[in-house]
């Protein structure tokens, strides 16, 4: 019997909110209500989050970071930088988001689930070992990867299709050859990292792969990066588990970013990664929500992802965006990235 696909959520995240901030509770509400409305949630295995503990967090973060966040929360909340806020309950909510990823990893590794979608907030991939930034308080995917390695896995792959480079995730594992990190992101764009030449240090050389995409890139360029670099890199690396930092803010509808990927483009990339995981590691995939600030795009990208995890064809977006008339030429960048990766 095939194990079910897990849907892991963490209630109460609406208490993490700042007036006018794009990282807001209705991002998650739009996804969960759409999964309920389409019947997808009922066909998935619901799992509740738990709080990530200090020992689990300390595998990737220095605990003074957590103590600082707790201090700001206890004082009534405030801003850690111009983009990143803390409310009185934010640290508990961030611990739940990280803990939801731990629950998902445990379920997939233990056979309770075949794969999982972790629908939580706040996002995490910008948080470094000692700094919260870019809306992120704790690095959910990094904490999950470290948990999987602690459980005995030899190789973990992280695929990051958020429109921003996951600078925190890469920095945490930059010298760890057990972790393959692949990112597509807009460039030049926040946080200013993720050049092709940033490919890992020492024994981890060629395990950190970055595809910086110029403004105006749509489905063609987005897909090319996955077909020409990500999937061959996964096939060579042969991970025991694939984690995904799933930001849907490269979508053409997104108000904050300059890429023009459609819902179908996201579905096709998700399909490539899921199929690779089925061939390489028995389909063991854990997908964590990162960015994405248009609720329509979030809802339809999330439902298509869940359908594909369930082995079904993704339902088409009923209000598709028009493709760009012309996309930037990224062939030279992809050629340089293949050389950097040794592909």
N, C-alpha and C positions, 0 to 999 in steps of 0.2 A: 504494500500500500504506500502510495506517495504521500509524504508529509505535506501538510497544508502550508500556504503562504501566510506569514504572520503580518498583522498590522499592529504596530506598537505605538501607543499614544501616552501622553502625560497630561492629565487634567489640571486646570488651574493656571495655564500660562497667560490668561487674560490679565492677571495681576502684574505682568511684566509689560508695561506700556508707557509711552511718553507722548504727550499731545503733539500731533503733527508729524511724528516720526514714521518713516516708511516701514520699519520693522515693527509691525503692529499685529494685534490678535486676529484680525479678520483674514490675514493671510492663511492661517491654519484653519480657521472656521470654514473658509471657502472650500478647502480641500476635503475636510471631513464631512461637511454637508453634502458635497457632490458624491463622495464615495457611498454615503448612505442612500442618497436619492437614486443612484444608478444600481443599487443592490450589490455593489462590489464589497462593501464592508461586511455584509452578511455572509459572503463566500470566503472571507479570510478569517484567520485564527487570531482573535483579539487577545492581546497581551498588554498588561499594565506595566508602566515604568516603575523603577525603584530609584532611590537616591544613590548616586555614585558616592562612594566613600573617599576619605582622604587618601588612603593607600592606593586606590585605583586611579585617582586624579594625579597623584604624585608620580606615577609612571611617566607622565609627559609634562606636567606643570610643576613649577616650584610653588610650594604651599604659601609663601608670602603673598602671591597673587590672590589666592583664595581668601586669605585673611584680610587683604585690602578690600576686596569686594564685599566681604561680610561687614567690615567696619563702615563702609559707605552705606550699605543697606540698613545697618543698625541705627545710623544717624538720620534715617529717613529717606535715603536715596540721593542720587546726584549723578554727575557725569564724570566718566573716567577719561574721556577725550571728547573731541567735538562731535563724534558720531555715536558713542557707546555709553548707554545710560544704565543706571542701577536703580531699582525701586526697592522698597522694604522687603519684598518677597523674591527678588530676582535671583539671588544666589540659590535658594531652594529650587526655583524653577530651572535654572541652569544645571543643577545637580540632577534633576529629574530628566532633563534632555539627554545628558550624558549617560545616566543610568538606563534610559530607554534603549540606547544603543548597546549597552552591556547585556540587557535582557535579550535583545535580538540576536547578538552574537552567540550567547549561551544557548538559545533555542535552536539556532541553525547548526551549531557544532554538536549539540546533543541529540539532534534528529527530531526534535519537537516540531520544527518548521523546516521547509526546504529552502526558503528565502524569506526576506522580510522588508517591509517598508516602514520606516520609523518617521512618523509624522509629529514632529516636535519643533519647538522654538525656545530660546533664540538659536540662531545658527552658530557655527563654531570654527570654521576653517581658517579664520584670520588670527585666532588667539594663539600666541606663541607660548613658549615655556614659562615666560614671566610677564607677559603683557596681554591685557584685553584690548581689543581694537576692532574696528569695522563691524560694529553691532554684536560682536562675539565675546562671550565671557569665559567659556570653557570650550576646548576643542573636542567636540563630540566624536568625530571620526578618528582622531588620533588616540583618544582614550579607548575607543573600541578596538583599534588595531593593536595597541599595546596589550589589551586584555586577551586578544586572540593569540598573540605571541606568547604571553604568559601561560596560556592554556596548552602550549606545546606545538602550535603551528610553526612551520619553518618559513613560509613565505606568504605575505599578505599584500595584495594589490589595492591601491586606492585610485579610483577614477573620479576626477573632479570636473564636472561640466558646468559649474557656476561661471558666470561672466567675469568674476574677479578671480585672480590667482589666489590659491590657498596658501599664502605665504607662511602662515603658522604651521600648517601640516607639513609642508616641505622642510621648513627649518627644523622641526622636531625630529624628523627622520633623515636629515640630509646625509648623515654618515652611516646609516643603517642599511646594509645590503639586503636585509630580509624584507624590506618594504619597497615595492615599486609604486611610484607616484606619477600619474599622468594628468595633465591639466590642459584644457582649452580655456582661453580667457581673452578678453579684449585688451589691446595694448596700442598706444600707451593709455593706461587707465589705473585706477586705484587697485592695489596699493603700490604699484610701480615695480613690482618684482615679476619673476617668471619669464626671463629671457631664455632663448634656446640654449645658451651656454651654461645655464644653471642646471647641471645634470647630475648632481651628487658629488660627494667628496670621498676620497680614499677608496676603500673597498666598495663603496656604494656608487662609484662612477657609473654613469649610464643607466641608473635606476630611477632618476628623477627627470621626467621628460615634460617639457613645456612647449605648447603650441600657442604663441601669442598671435592673436587674430586682429587685423586692422578693422576699424570702424566700417560698417556696411557689409561685413561678411554675413552671408546667409547660409542656407542649407548646404549648398555645394561645398563651400570651404569647410564648414563644420564637419560634414560627413567625411570629407577627404582626410582630415586630421585623424579621425578614428579608423578609417579603412587603411590608411597608409602607415600609421605609426602606432596608435593605441593597440589595435587588435594584434598586429605582429609582435609588439612588445609583450603583451599578455601571453601569447602563445610561447614565446621564448622563456619567459619568467616562470610559467606554470604555477600560478598561485594556489594555495590551499583554500583561500577565501578572497572574494572581491567585495570591497567596500566602495560605496559611491557617495561622494559629496554632491548631492543633487540640488544645485541652484538652477531654477528655471528663469533666471533673469537675463539670459542671452536671447530671450524671446523678443520678437519684433514688437510686441505690445508693451514690453516693460518700460516704465517711465524713467528709469535711472541709467540705462545702459545703451551702448551704441551698436550692438550686434542685431541681426535681423533674422534669427532662426525662427522657423514656424513650429507649431505644435507637431506637425508631421515630421519635421526634421528632428525634433527631440525624440519622438517615438522611434524613428529609425536608428538613432544612435543608441537609445536604450536597448533596442532589439539586438544590435550588434554586441553590446557588452553582455547582455543576458545569455545570448547564444554561446559566446566565448566561454562564459562561466560554466555553462552546462557541459561543454566539451572538455574543460580543463579541471574543474573542481566540483563536479556533480551538482552544478547549479547553485552553489552556496554564495548567495549575494545578499548583502545588507545595504539598503539604500536609505540615507539620512537626508532629510530636508535641510537645505542651506538657504540661499537667497531666492528672490522672485517676488515681485511687488505689484503685479497685475493679477487680480483674483481670477479672472477668466482663464488666463494662461496657466496659472497654478492648478486650477481645478481640472482642466482637460489634459494637461501634461501628467498630472498625478494619476488620473484614472487610466490613461493609456499605459503608463508604467505598470500599474497594478494588474491590468489585463494581461500584459506580457509576462509578468511574473507568474500569473495563473496559467500561462500557456495559450492564451487567446490572442487574436488579432486586436490591435488597439482601435477603438471607435474614433472615427474622424471628428475633428473639431467642427461644430456646426457653423462657426463664424471664422473661417480661415483668413489669414492675412495674405496679401498679394506678395509674391516674391520680389526681391529687388531686381530692377532691370539689368543691372550689371554688378558683379561682385569684384572686389579687389583680387589681384593675382597673388596667390600665396605659394606658388610652386617653389620659389627659391627658399622660402622659409621652411617648407616641408622637407625639401632636399637637405637643408642644413640640419634639421632635426633628426632625419634618418641617419645622417653621418654621426651626429652626436650620440645617437642611441646604438650605433653599430649595427643598423639593420640593412 
